[in-house]
């Protein structure tokens, strides 16, 4: 098992790694819509925040020599299920034509009160 901390990704806001590699699988910690430079939330709507969360996830994967095309499963945590359509539109565009398995759930609150947090499992 190997831990990964990616310099270009937003700094972890707790005691965790950006990703853990176990065999051919990579388990990426959830990414919120933080600007990696300012550590402030980006955007005020679900589309902007989904775009940034996915960009941060992509940065973690790139730091390991992977891409979104290596993703086999995601979990999306929405603050409000009413934002599902807006998240889904951006998510579908970013992952096209690749379609990893996905679970989407509503949670009471994401870190820093973000509208969305996205984690993934990728294969090397």
Secondary structure, DSSP 4 states (H G I P E B T S, - for coil): -EEE--TTSPPPSSS--SEEEETTEEEEEEEESB-TTT--B--SSHHHHHHHHHHHHHHHHHTTT--GGGEEEEEEEES-GGGHHHHHHHHHHHHTT---EEEEEE-S--GGG-SEEEEEEEE-
